[in-house]
Amino acid sequence: GSVRLWSLLAGQDKNKLDDIYRQYSNKHAEFNNHLSAVTAIAFSTSGNVLFTAGRDKVVNIWDIEDGINELLKTVPVYESVEGVAILPNAALDNNNSIKFATSGEKGIVRVWKYNISDPRQQCTCIVTQQTEDKYPHLGLIYHAKTGRIIVSNQENYLLF
């Protein structure tokens, strides 16, 4: 699977419809490190780090600052990942770490910590939470106002 990233602010006159069409046709970057479908993406709060997740049971972390587009880390999650979200209130701590959450086929929400200043370090799972229903999760978002992670499952339920 792959992810394509476009710049929507590239045109000179952003009010013209033809500028919008041109912006969509000029691909900015392509990320091709997944072996299966990419099911979720998230950006760090700074916008410099891209997280891609997929059914190949990994999260790829990319440095996209200034067009570098370098794969920093592949994180094995050991389940098909259906959702990934940055945790902005706890996104950067004193150790320059980003915290993010994943969920997927096993109905498990995991919170991870990744040190972006040393990409060679391991990404650590710091919280694991199995939901009571144990159904596969189909999506995940972080609700900043409440500080909660919200997941949906195959039974059409939202779990907080």
C-alpha positions as a Markdown table, in Angstrom:
| # | Residue | x | y | z |
|---|---|---|---|---|
| 1 | Gly | 0.0 | 0.0 | 0.0 |
| 2 | Ser | 1.1 | 3.6 | -0.5 |
| 3 | Val | 0.2 | 7.1 | 0.7 |
| 4 | Arg | 0.3 | 10.1 | -1.6 |
| 5 | Leu | 0.7 | 13.6 | -0.1 |
| 6 | Trp | -0.3 | 16.8 | -2.0 |
| 7 | Ser | 0.3 | 20.4 | -1.2 |
| 8 | Leu | -3.0 | 22.3 | -1.3 |
| 9 | Leu | -1.4 | 25.7 | -0.8 |
| 10 | Ala | 0.9 | 25.6 | -3.8 |
| 11 | Gly | -1.1 | 28.0 | -6.1 |
| 12 | Gln | -0.6 | 31.7 | -6.4 |
| 13 | Asp | -4.3 | 32.6 | -6.5 |
| 14 | Lys | -6.0 | 30.3 | -4.1 |
| 15 | Asn | -9.5 | 31.6 | -5.0 |
| 16 | Lys | -9.5 | 30.3 | -8.5 |
| 17 | Leu | -11.0 | 27.0 | -9.3 |
| 18 | Asp | -8.4 | 26.1 | -11.9 |
| 19 | Asp | -5.7 | 26.6 | -9.2 |
| 20 | Ile | -7.4 | 24.0 | -7.1 |
| 21 | Tyr | -7.4 | 21.4 | -10.0 |
| 22 | Arg | -3.7 | 22.1 | -10.6 |
| 23 | Gln | -2.9 | 21.7 | -6.9 |
| 24 | Tyr | -4.5 | 18.2 | -6.9 |
| 25 | Ser | -2.7 | 17.1 | -10.0 |
| 26 | Asn | 0.8 | 18.0 | -8.7 |
| 27 | Lys | 1.7 | 15.2 | -6.3 |
| 28 | His | 4.0 | 16.3 | -3.6 |
| 29 | Ala | 5.3 | 13.0 | -2.2 |
| 30 | Glu | 4.6 | 9.3 | -2.2 |
| 31 | Phe | 5.3 | 6.8 | 0.7 |
| 32 | Asn | 5.6 | 3.2 | -0.3 |
| 33 | Asn | 6.7 | 1.0 | 2.6 |
| 34 | His | 3.5 | -0.9 | 3.4 |
| 35 | Leu | 3.0 | -4.5 | 2.2 |
| 36 | Ser | -0.8 | -4.3 | 2.4 |
| 37 | Ala | -3.6 | -1.7 | 2.4 |
| 38 | Val | -2.9 | 1.6 | 4.3 |
| 39 | Thr | -5.9 | 2.1 | 6.6 |
| 40 | Ala | -5.0 | 5.2 | 8.6 |
| 41 | Ile | -2.7 | 8.2 | 8.7 |
| 42 | Ala | -1.9 | 10.9 | 11.2 |
| 43 | Phe | 0.3 | 14.0 | 11.4 |
| 44 | Ser | 2.3 | 15.1 | 14.4 |
| 45 | Thr | 1.2 | 18.4 | 15.9 |
| 46 | Ser | 4.2 | 20.1 | 14.3 |
| 47 | Gly | 3.2 | 18.7 | 10.9 |
| 48 | Asn | 6.8 | 17.4 | 10.4 |
| 49 | Val | 6.1 | 13.7 | 11.1 |
| 50 | Leu | 3.7 | 11.4 | 9.3 |
| 51 | Phe | 2.3 | 8.2 | 10.7 |
| 52 | Thr | 0.9 | 5.6 | 8.3 |
| 53 | Ala | -0.8 | 2.4 | 9.5 |
| 54 | Gly | -2.1 | -0.6 | 7.7 |
| 55 | Arg | -3.3 | -4.2 | 7.5 |
| 56 | Asp | 0.4 | -5.3 | 7.2 |
| 57 | Lys | 0.4 | -5.0 | 11.1 |
| 58 | Val | 2.8 | -2.0 | 11.2 |
| 59 | Val | 2.9 | 1.7 | 11.7 |
| 60 | Asn | 5.5 | 3.5 | 9.6 |
| 61 | Ile | 6.9 | 6.8 | 11.0 |
| 62 | Trp | 8.1 | 9.3 | 8.3 |
| 63 | Asp | 10.1 | 12.5 | 8.5 |
| 64 | Ile | 8.4 | 14.9 | 6.1 |
| 65 | Glu | 10.0 | 18.1 | 7.2 |
| 66 | Asp | 11.2 | 20.2 | 4.2 |
| 67 | Gly | 10.5 | 17.4 | 1.8 |
| 68 | Ile | 12.9 | 14.9 | 3.4 |
| 69 | Asn | 10.3 | 12.1 | 3.2 |
| 70 | Glu | 12.5 | 9.6 | 5.1 |
| 71 | Leu | 11.3 | 6.5 | 6.8 |
| 72 | Leu | 12.3 | 6.9 | 10.5 |
| 73 | Lys | 10.9 | 3.7 | 12.0 |
| 74 | Thr | 8.7 | 0.7 | 11.3 |
| 75 | Val | 6.8 | -0.2 | 14.4 |
| 76 | Pro | 5.4 | -3.8 | 14.6 |
| 77 | Val | 1.9 | -3.7 | 16.1 |
| 78 | Tyr | 1.1 | -7.4 | 15.7 |
| 79 | Glu | -2.4 | -6.8 | 14.5 |
| 80 | Ser | -4.0 | -5.3 | 11.4 |
| 81 | Val | -4.1 | -1.6 | 12.3 |
| 82 | Glu | -7.3 | 0.2 | 11.5 |
| 83 | Gly | -6.7 | 3.5 | 13.3 |
| 84 | Val | -3.9 | 5.7 | 14.4 |
| 85 | Ala | -4.1 | 9.1 | 16.2 |
| 86 | Ile | -1.6 | 11.5 | 17.7 |
| 87 | Leu | -2.2 | 12.4 | 21.3 |
| 88 | Pro | -1.7 | 16.2 | 21.1 |
| 89 | Asn | -2.1 | 17.1 | 24.8 |
| 90 | Ala | 0.7 | 14.6 | 25.6 |
| 91 | Ala | 2.3 | 14.8 | 22.2 |
| 92 | Leu | 5.7 | 16.2 | 23.2 |
| 93 | Asp | 7.3 | 15.8 | 26.5 |
| 94 | Asn | 10.7 | 16.9 | 27.8 |
| 95 | Asn | 12.4 | 13.9 | 26.0 |
| 96 | Asn | 11.1 | 15.1 | 22.6 |
| 97 | Ser | 8.8 | 12.1 | 22.3 |
| 98 | Ile | 5.5 | 11.8 | 20.4 |
| 99 | Lys | 2.7 | 9.7 | 21.9 |
| 100 | Phe | 0.3 | 8.0 | 19.5 |
| 101 | Ala | -2.5 | 5.4 | 19.7 |
| 102 | Thr | -3.4 | 2.5 | 17.5 |
| 103 | Ser | -6.3 | 0.1 | 17.3 |
| 104 | Gly | -7.3 | -2.8 | 15.0 |
| 105 | Glu | -8.5 | -6.3 | 14.5 |
| 106 | Lys | -7.9 | -7.6 | 18.0 |
| 107 | Gly | -10.0 | -4.9 | 19.7 |
| 108 | Ile | -7.0 | -3.5 | 21.6 |
| 109 | Val | -6.1 | 0.1 | 22.0 |
| 110 | Arg | -2.4 | 0.7 | 22.4 |
| 111 | Val | -0.6 | 4.0 | 23.3 |
| 112 | Trp | 3.0 | 4.3 | 22.0 |
| 113 | Lys | 5.9 | 6.6 | 22.8 |
| 114 | Tyr | 8.5 | 7.4 | 20.2 |
| 115 | Asn | 11.6 | 9.6 | 20.6 |
| 116 | Ile | 11.9 | 11.7 | 17.4 |
| 117 | Ser | 15.3 | 13.1 | 18.4 |
| 118 | Asp | 16.8 | 9.5 | 18.2 |
| 119 | Pro | 15.0 | 7.6 | 15.4 |
| 120 | Arg | 17.1 | 4.5 | 16.1 |
| 121 | Gln | 15.5 | 4.0 | 19.5 |
| 122 | Gln | 12.7 | 1.5 | 19.9 |
| 123 | Cys | 9.1 | 2.7 | 19.9 |
| 124 | Thr | 7.7 | 1.6 | 23.2 |
| 125 | Cys | 4.1 | 0.5 | 23.9 |
| 126 | Ile | 3.3 | 2.3 | 27.2 |
| 127 | Val | -0.5 | 1.4 | 27.6 |
| 128 | Thr | -2.5 | -1.6 | 26.4 |
| 129 | Gln | -6.3 | -1.6 | 26.8 |
| 130 | Gln | -8.5 | -4.5 | 25.6 |
| 131 | Thr | -12.1 | -3.3 | 25.1 |
| 132 | Glu | -14.8 | -5.4 | 26.8 |
| 133 | Asp | -16.5 | -6.5 | 23.6 |
| 134 | Lys | -13.3 | -7.7 | 21.9 |
| 135 | Tyr | -14.7 | -7.0 | 18.5 |
| 136 | Pro | -12.3 | -5.7 | 15.8 |
| 137 | His | -11.9 | -1.9 | 15.8 |
| 138 | Leu | -12.6 | -0.1 | 12.5 |
| 139 | Gly | -11.4 | 3.4 | 13.4 |
| 140 | Leu | -9.8 | 5.5 | 16.1 |
| 141 | Ile | -9.7 | 9.3 | 16.9 |
| 142 | Tyr | -8.5 | 11.4 | 19.7 |
| 143 | His | -11.0 | 13.8 | 21.2 |
| 144 | Ala | -8.9 | 16.7 | 22.4 |
| 145 | Lys | -11.7 | 18.5 | 24.5 |
| 146 | Thr | -12.3 | 15.4 | 26.6 |
| 147 | Gly | -8.9 | 13.8 | 26.4 |
| 148 | Arg | -10.4 | 10.5 | 25.3 |
| 149 | Ile | -9.7 | 8.0 | 22.6 |
| 150 | Ile | -12.8 | 7.0 | 20.7 |
| 151 | Val | -12.9 | 3.8 | 18.7 |
| 152 | Ser | -15.6 | 2.3 | 16.5 |
| 153 | Asn | -16.1 | -1.4 | 16.0 |
| 154 | Gln | -17.8 | -3.8 | 13.6 |
| 155 | Glu | -21.0 | -3.8 | 15.6 |
| 156 | Asn | -21.4 | 0.0 | 14.9 |
| 157 | Tyr | -20.6 | 1.0 | 18.5 |
| 158 | Leu | -18.5 | 3.9 | 19.6 |
| 159 | Leu | -16.4 | 3.1 | 22.6 |
| 160 | Phe | -14.9 | 5.8 | 24.8 |
